[in-house]
C-alpha cells in the first residue's frame, strides 16, 4: 500500500504540479478594483522587479533553480527578460474573478534557444519561450485518472491548481499551428506559434483569441470556456540542461 501511495504521489505531483510550472499561490487575495486593467503591464515599474501582482514562482522545494524574470532597458524601452540555465524562469499574474477579456496580445523575441528541446519527449520537455493562460476547468470535465491525479496534486500542494493550462510556445522543431499535449500531463497543452532557431533582436507580434484556442485544445473536454485564472510567462531548461534568453513586451489582455 505504501508503495502504491508513493507511486501515486510521484506521478500525480510530477504530472500535474511540476509539469504545469505553477505554485500558484497568487489565486488568493488577487482581486482588482472594478474597471482596473485585468493584466498589469509588465513594464509599469521600470527596470528591476516586475510590478505586483506579477510574481516569480518556482517548483516546490526549490529543487530546480529559479532565475526570476526581470525588467531591463533596451534602448529607451522597458522589456521583460526571461533567462534559464538548467532552471526555471516563470512569472505569474492571477486574475480577478469574472475577468471577461479574452484576447491576449504581446510581442516576443528569442535570442538564445534550447538546442535539445523536444516537447514530444520527456527528456526534452523544455521551452525557451512561452505565454500561458490557466483555466478553471471543472473536475467533472476531466477524465477519471487525470481528475484523481489533479485532486492529489491539489491536496499535496495546498493550491487550487488549474484544470487546464494552454501555453503558446516558440518551439525548435514543431510547425506553427500544431497543438501538442504535454508529455507528463494533458492538463497542459501547447499551441506552437513560432518555429525554428533563435532570431536575436527580432520581435514577433501575436494576438490570440483565448476562447477559440481553448476550445481547439480542450474541446473534447468542454463545450464552453471556463473562467480564466491566471496568465503566466516563462522558460525552463531543467530537463535538457541547456540555457536560453528571451524577451517579452506589450503583454495585455483585452476585449476583441
WOPE-V638497 format. One record per backbone hydrogen bond with DSSP energy under -0.5 kcal/mol. CO is the residue of the C=O (numbers start at 1). NH is the residue of the N-H. Records with the same first field share a line. If there is no record, write none. Layout:
CO = NH + NH
//
This chain:
1 = 5
2 = 6
3 = 7
4 = 8
5 = 9
6 = 10
7 = 11
8 = 12
9 = 13
10 = 14
11 = 15
12 = 16 + 17
13 = 17 + 18
14 = 19
17 = 21 + 22
18 = 21
22 = 24
23 = 25
24 = 27
25 = 28
27 = 30
33 = 36
38 = 40
41 = 44
42 = 45 + 51
43 = 46
48 = 71
51 = 54
55 = 92
59 = 62
60 = 63
65 = 67 + 88
66 = 68
70 = 81
71 = 48
72 = 79
74 = 77
77 = 74
79 = 72
80 = 248
81 = 70 + 83
82 = 246
84 = 244
87 = 237
88 = 67
89 = 235
90 = 57
91 = 233
92 = 55
93 = 231
96 = 99
102 = 104 + 210
103 = 105 + 254
104 = 208
105 = 252
106 = 206
107 = 249
108 = 204
109 = 111 + 247
110 = 199
112 = 245
113 = 115
114 = 117
118 = 121
121 = 124
122 = 125
124 = 118 + 126
127 = 236
129 = 170
130 = 234
131 = 168
132 = 232
133 = 166
134 = 229 + 230
135 = 137 + 163 + 164
138 = 141
139 = 142
143 = 147
144 = 148
145 = 149
146 = 150
147 = 151
148 = 152
149 = 153
150 = 154
151 = 155
152 = 156
153 = 157
154 = 158
159 = 161
164 = 135
165 = 167 + 189
166 = 133
167 = 191
168 = 131
169 = 171 + 193 + 194
171 = 196
175 = 178
178 = 192
180 = 190
185 = 182 + 188
187 = 165
188 = 182
189 = 167
190 = 180
191 = 169
192 = 177
194 = 171
199 = 202
201 = 203
204 = 108
206 = 106
208 = 104 + 210
209 = 213
210 = 214
211 = 215
212 = 216
213 = 217
214 = 218
215 = 219
218 = 221 + 222
224 = 226
227 = 136
229 = 95
230 = 134
231 = 93
232 = 132
233 = 91
234 = 130
235 = 89
236 = 127
237 = 241 + 242
242 = 86
244 = 84
245 = 111 + 112
246 = 82
247 = 109
248 = 80
249 = 107
252 = 105 + 254
254 = 102 + 103
//
